[in-house]
Amino acid sequence: GMDVSEWDPTKDKFLAVNYDITTALEGKALNKEALQAEVGLPVDRKVPLVAFIGRLEEQKGPDVMIAAIPEILKDEDVQIVLLGTGKKKFERLLKSVEEKFPGKVRAVVRFNAPLAHQMMAGADVLAV
């Protein structure tokens, strides 16, 4: 489960901008821009941003995600941010995908709780 107090966007200390139900549209957009800037992607509200946060282990499907990224990017204008640690082979594969698509993919292969919060708040789509 998720601690609804810690991840509450109205008071989450890790967010660039806190928001509530009345300010969610603008708040999410501002957090998206902050996330794009933080990870070094072009800042653009119009480009869909997909986020994956998780352990890089077989049962979590990072191999499926890695295989899907080139297919997604060949037909769609989208950005992808991946955050996680685990098996070294998956960490290397994520970094290689980032190298192939430098303006579209960022792979952060370390534990980073503040970035995880920013990703949840700023992403348009969460890949689980």
C-alpha positions as CSV (number, residue, x, y, z in Angstrom):
1,G,0.0,0.0,0.0
2,M,0.8,3.6,-0.1
3,D,1.0,6.0,2.8
4,V,-1.8,8.5,1.8
5,S,-0.4,11.1,4.2
6,E,3.2,11.0,2.9
7,W,2.0,11.0,-0.7
8,D,-0.8,13.6,-0.3
9,P,-0.1,16.2,-3.1
10,T,-1.5,19.0,-0.9
11,K,1.4,18.7,1.5
12,D,4.0,16.4,-0.1
13,K,7.3,18.1,0.8
14,F,9.1,16.6,-2.3
15,L,6.8,18.3,-4.9
16,A,7.8,21.4,-6.8
17,V,4.2,22.6,-6.5
18,N,1.6,21.3,-4.1
19,Y,-2.0,21.0,-5.4
20,D,-5.5,19.9,-4.5
21,I,-8.6,19.0,-6.4
22,T,-9.3,22.6,-7.4
23,T,-5.7,23.2,-8.6
24,A,-4.8,19.8,-9.9
25,L,-4.7,20.6,-13.6
26,E,-2.2,23.4,-13.2
27,G,-0.4,21.8,-10.3
28,K,0.2,18.6,-12.3
29,A,1.4,20.5,-15.3
30,L,3.9,22.5,-13.2
31,N,5.1,19.4,-11.5
32,K,5.5,17.8,-15.0
33,E,7.6,20.7,-16.1
34,A,9.8,20.5,-13.0
35,L,10.2,16.8,-13.5
36,Q,11.2,17.2,-17.1
37,A,13.8,19.9,-16.1
38,E,15.1,17.8,-13.2
39,V,15.9,14.8,-15.4
40,G,17.1,16.8,-18.4
41,L,14.3,16.2,-20.8
42,P,12.9,19.0,-23.0
43,V,10.3,20.9,-21.0
44,D,7.0,20.6,-22.9
45,R,3.5,20.3,-21.3
46,K,2.1,18.9,-24.6
47,V,4.4,15.8,-24.8
48,P,2.9,12.8,-22.8
49,L,5.3,11.8,-20.0
50,V,5.3,8.1,-18.9
51,A,6.9,7.1,-15.6
52,F,8.0,3.8,-14.2
53,I,9.1,3.4,-10.6
54,G,10.1,0.0,-9.4
55,R,12.5,-2.7,-8.6
56,L,14.4,-4.0,-11.6
57,E,13.6,-7.7,-11.1
58,E,12.1,-10.2,-13.6
59,Q,8.7,-10.4,-11.8
60,K,8.3,-6.6,-12.3
61,G,8.7,-6.7,-16.0
62,P,11.6,-4.4,-16.8
63,D,12.5,-6.6,-19.8
64,V,9.0,-6.0,-21.2
65,M,9.3,-2.3,-20.6
66,I,12.7,-2.1,-22.2
67,A,11.5,-4.0,-25.3
68,A,8.4,-1.8,-25.6
69,I,10.2,1.6,-25.5
70,P,11.6,1.6,-29.0
71,E,8.2,0.5,-30.3
72,I,6.4,3.2,-28.4
73,L,8.9,5.9,-29.5
74,K,8.9,5.0,-33.2
75,D,5.2,6.0,-33.6
76,E,4.6,8.4,-30.7
77,D,6.0,11.7,-29.5
78,V,6.4,10.7,-25.8
79,Q,8.9,11.0,-23.0
80,I,9.7,8.2,-20.6
81,V,11.3,8.4,-17.1
82,L,12.4,5.2,-15.4
83,L,13.5,5.0,-11.7
84,G,14.7,1.9,-10.0
85,T,17.5,-0.4,-8.9
86,G,17.9,-4.1,-9.0
87,K,19.6,-6.6,-11.2
88,K,22.7,-5.1,-12.9
89,K,21.7,-6.5,-16.3
90,F,18.4,-4.5,-16.2
91,E,20.2,-1.4,-15.0
92,R,22.6,-1.6,-17.9
93,L,19.7,-2.2,-20.4
94,L,17.9,0.9,-19.1
95,K,21.0,3.0,-19.5
96,S,21.5,1.7,-23.0
97,V,17.9,2.6,-23.9
98,E,18.5,6.1,-22.5
99,E,21.6,6.4,-24.7
100,K,19.6,5.4,-27.8
101,F,16.9,8.0,-27.1
102,P,18.6,10.9,-25.3
103,G,15.9,13.4,-25.7
104,K,13.1,11.0,-24.9
105,V,14.2,8.6,-22.2
106,R,15.8,9.1,-18.8
107,A,16.9,6.1,-16.7
108,V,17.7,6.9,-13.1
109,V,19.3,3.7,-11.7
110,R,19.5,4.6,-8.0
111,F,17.2,5.0,-5.0
112,N,15.7,8.5,-5.0
113,A,12.6,9.0,-2.9
114,P,12.2,12.7,-3.8
115,L,12.3,11.9,-7.5
116,A,9.7,9.1,-7.0
117,H,7.3,11.7,-5.5
118,Q,8.0,14.2,-8.3
119,M,7.4,11.4,-10.9
120,M,4.1,10.4,-9.3
121,A,3.0,14.1,-9.3
122,G,4.2,15.1,-12.7
123,A,3.7,12.0,-15.0
124,D,0.7,11.8,-17.3
125,V,0.9,8.0,-17.3
126,L,2.3,5.6,-14.7
127,A,3.5,2.3,-16.0
128,V,3.1,-0.5,-13.4
